[in-house]
Amino acid sequence: MQNFKELVTEDLAVFINPDEFGEMHNIDGKDITVVIDADTLKEKSINGASAYATHSGIMLSEFILYVKCEDMDEKPWIGQRMVLDGADYLVTDVAENAGIFQITLGANIG
């Protein structure tokens, strides 16, 4: 019988799978299968704006990127510049849970 950690590891293969939720994107020159979620932050902004949301009338567009930890060369850090599919973003938050990095990326718009 499998333990919980083994079951979670198997679930990662489904969640990040390109045939399910995952999509191939280029992160800092490396092609990686990821899941992009813009809806979670929309819900979060209803309860209060991000600390990075506005500055001098410039709005920050944010979304969450889910990626397997093993697919990244190192753990991203807040304030890091990240290039996703040729566009520059700033890492505004990072969490690690069950073998997945939850990376919030932001870019100035307007």
Backbone torsions as a table, in degrees:
resi	resn	phi	psi	omega
1	MET	NA	137.1	-179.0
2	GLN	-79.2	147.9	174.0
3	ASN	-87.6	175.2	-174.7
4	PHE	-60.9	-43.0	-178.9
5	LYS	-61.6	-38.2	177.9
6	GLU	-66.5	-38.8	177.8
7	LEU	-65.6	-40.8	178.5
8	VAL	-63.5	-41.7	178.8
9	THR	-60.0	-41.2	176.4
10	GLU	-64.4	-38.1	178.9
11	ASP	-64.5	-31.9	177.3
12	LEU	-58.7	-39.4	179.9
13	ALA	-61.8	-31.7	178.4
14	VAL	-79.1	-47.8	-175.7
15	PHE	-61.7	-45.6	-176.9
16	ILE	-87.7	-8.0	-177.6
17	ASN	-58.1	130.2	178.8
18	PRO	-63.0	-21.1	177.7
19	ASP	-82.6	-8.4	179.4
20	GLU	-113.5	-91.6	-176.3
21	PHE	-106.9	-23.8	-172.5
22	GLY	-75.2	153.2	175.7
23	GLU	-137.7	147.9	178.5
24	MET	-80.8	127.9	176.4
25	HIS	-137.5	157.2	178.4
26	ASN	-99.2	118.1	178.8
27	ILE	-114.6	115.5	178.7
28	ASP	50.1	41.9	175.9
29	GLY	86.3	3.1	-178.3
30	LYS	-120.0	126.7	177.7
31	ASP	-76.4	122.3	-175.8
32	ILE	-137.4	142.4	173.6
33	THR	-82.1	124.7	-176.5
34	VAL	-136.6	169.5	170.6
35	VAL	-120.8	129.2	178.9
36	ILE	-107.5	132.7	-178.7
37	ASP	-131.6	112.1	175.9
38	ALA	-97.5	-17.0	-175.1
39	ASP	-72.4	-36.8	-178.5
40	THR	-58.7	-41.3	-178.9
41	LEU	-72.5	-27.7	174.6
42	LYS	-62.1	-42.5	177.5
43	GLU	-65.2	-40.7	-179.9
44	LYS	-63.4	-39.0	-176.7
45	SER	-69.3	-21.1	176.4
46	ILE	-65.8	-35.6	-178.2
47	ASN	-85.3	-10.2	-179.3
48	GLY	154.4	138.1	-176.7
49	ALA	-69.9	151.0	174.6
50	SER	-63.7	152.5	177.6
51	ALA	-61.4	-23.1	-178.9
52	TYR	-98.5	4.1	-167.2
53	ALA	-62.0	-44.2	-178.9
54	THR	-137.9	148.9	175.2
55	HIS	-157.2	117.5	178.3
56	SER	55.2	40.1	176.5
57	GLY	78.8	3.6	177.9
58	ILE	-99.3	128.0	-178.3
59	MET	-89.2	147.0	177.8
60	LEU	-106.3	122.8	175.4
61	SER	-90.1	125.2	-177.9
62	GLU	-125.8	151.7	172.8
63	PHE	-152.4	163.9	-179.6
64	ILE	-105.7	137.2	178.4
65	LEU	-115.2	123.8	176.0
66	TYR	-104.7	127.7	-178.4
67	VAL	-144.8	142.2	177.3
68	LYS	-63.2	134.2	179.8
69	CYS	-54.8	-40.0	-177.1
70	GLU	-66.0	-18.1	179.8
71	ASP	-85.5	-12.5	179.4
72	MET	-97.1	146.9	178.4
73	ASP	-70.3	-32.3	178.4
74	GLU	-156.3	165.0	178.4
75	LYS	-71.5	126.8	176.5
76	PRO	-64.0	159.5	178.8
77	TRP	-129.7	153.8	179.5
78	ILE	-62.5	131.3	-178.4
79	GLY	96.6	-8.8	179.3
80	GLN	-70.4	141.3	171.9
81	ARG	-84.7	132.4	179.3
82	MET	-131.8	135.9	178.2
83	VAL	-102.6	118.0	179.2
84	LEU	-116.5	116.2	179.9
85	ASP	51.5	39.9	175.8
86	GLY	85.9	-4.4	-179.8
87	ALA	-106.2	140.6	180.0
88	ASP	-83.0	135.0	177.2
89	TYR	-134.9	163.1	175.5
90	LEU	-114.8	132.3	176.1
91	VAL	-75.3	117.1	-178.6
92	THR	-103.6	-13.4	176.7
93	ASP	-163.9	149.8	177.8
94	VAL	-143.3	134.4	172.9
95	ALA	-136.4	150.4	177.9
96	GLU	-124.1	126.4	-177.9
97	ASN	-149.9	124.7	173.9
98	ALA	53.1	39.7	176.4
99	GLY	84.4	9.8	179.4
100	ILE	-124.3	134.9	168.6
101	PHE	-87.3	131.7	171.3
102	GLN	-105.9	105.8	-173.3
103	ILE	-111.0	120.8	174.8
104	THR	-92.2	123.1	179.1
105	LEU	-111.1	143.6	179.1
106	GLY	-135.0	153.3	176.4
107	ALA	-145.2	140.4	177.4
108	ASN	-71.0	135.8	174.2
109	ILE	-129.8	157.2	176.9
110	GLY	89.5	NA	NA
